[in-house]
Amino acid sequence: MMKLSLTLYDALTAATVPANKAKAVVDAWEADVENLASKSDLQQTETHLKASISELGSAIREQGVELRALIKEQGAELRASISGLESQNNILRWQFGLIFICVAVPILKMGFELLARST
């Protein structure tokens, strides 16, 4: 880069730019060039980004597998809970049926007895 700076300085002074102004232009140019990325910098960045993307993709795939396993496990638990609720529901139906019979039979008996008395 020093060679380019000297070449630029020589070109400016040859074009009748005062030495102090030519030096200021070269200094400004060098300051700007320091902030520019070289081809190897860009290649390193690209390699790093590709590696990072690959790692993230692997991590996402692993999490997907874990999530599928958790969903499957929770689905099995939900089915077991539903099965338990269905059993409780069947017990409640039998209890209500028995209660209905215990209440309805005496009421029907009373109703028939009243009908038999009135006729």
C-alpha positions in Angstrom: 0.0 0.0 0.0 2.9 2.3 0.6 4.0 2.0 -3.0 0.5 3.1 -4.1 0.6 6.0 -1.7 3.9 7.2 -3.1 2.6 6.8 -6.7 -0.5 8.8 -5.8 1.6 11.5 -4.1 4.0 11.7 -7.1 1.1 11.9 -9.6 -0.5 14.8 -7.6 2.8 16.7 -7.3 3.5 16.2 -11.0 0.0 17.7 -11.7 1.1 20.9 -9.8 -0.8 20.1 -6.6 1.1 21.7 -3.7 3.1 19.1 -1.6 1.1 19.8 1.6 -2.3 19.3 -0.2 -0.9 16.2 -2.0 0.1 14.8 1.4 -3.3 15.5 2.8 -5.0 13.7 -0.1 -2.7 10.7 0.3 -3.3 10.6 4.1 -7.1 10.7 3.6 -6.9 8.0 0.9 -4.8 5.8 3.2 -7.3 6.3 6.1 -10.2 5.3 3.8 -8.3 2.3 2.4 -7.6 0.9 5.9 -11.4 0.5 6.4 -11.8 -1.5 3.2 -12.0 -5.3 3.3 -9.6 -7.3 1.3 -10.5 -10.3 -0.8 -9.1 -12.6 1.8 -11.1 -10.8 4.5 -14.3 -11.4 2.5 -13.4 -15.0 1.9 -12.8 -15.6 5.6 -16.1 -13.9 6.5 -17.9 -16.0 3.9 -16.3 -19.2 5.3 -17.2 -18.2 8.8 -20.8 -17.4 7.8 -21.2 -20.7 6.0 -20.0 -22.6 9.0 -22.3 -20.6 11.3 -25.3 -21.3 9.0 -24.4 -25.0 8.9 -24.2 -25.1 12.7 -27.5 -23.3 13.1 -29.1 -25.7 10.6 -27.9 -28.7 12.6 -29.1 -27.1 15.8 -32.6 -26.4 14.3 -32.8 -30.0 13.0 -31.9 -31.4 16.4 -34.5 -29.2 18.0 -37.1 -30.4 15.5 -36.4 -34.0 16.4 -36.7 -33.1 20.1 -39.9 -31.2 19.5 -41.4 -34.1 17.5 -40.5 -36.5 20.4 -42.1 -34.2 23.0 -45.2 -33.8 20.9 -45.5 -37.5 20.5 -45.0 -38.0 24.2 -47.6 -35.4 25.1 -50.0 -36.9 22.5 -49.7 -40.3 24.3 -50.3 -38.6 27.7 -53.4 -36.8 26.3 -54.8 -40.0 24.9 -54.3 -41.7 28.3 -56.0 -38.8 30.0 -58.9 -39.0 27.6 -59.2 -42.7 28.1 -59.4 -42.1 31.9 -62.1 -39.5 31.4 -64.1 -41.8 29.2 -64.0 -44.4 32.0 -65.1 -41.9 34.5 -67.9 -40.8 32.1 -69.1 -44.4 31.8 -69.2 -44.7 35.6 -71.2 -41.5 35.9 -73.7 -42.8 33.3 -74.3 -46.0 35.3 -74.6 -43.9 38.6 -77.2 -41.6 37.0 -79.0 -44.6 35.5 -79.2 -46.3 38.9 -80.3 -43.1 40.6 -83.0 -42.6 37.9 -84.2 -46.2 38.5 -84.2 -45.7 42.3 -86.3 -42.6 42.0 -88.5 -43.5 39.0 -89.6 -46.9 40.1 -91.1 -45.7 43.4 -92.8 -42.8 41.6 -94.2 -45.1 39.0 -95.5 -47.5 41.7 -97.2 -44.6 43.5 -98.7 -43.4 40.2 -100.1 -46.9 39.4 -101.4 -47.2 43.0 -103.2 -43.9 42.7 -104.7 -44.9 39.4 -105.8 -48.2 40.8 -107.5 -46.5 43.8 -109.3 -44.0 41.6 -110.8 -46.6 39.4 
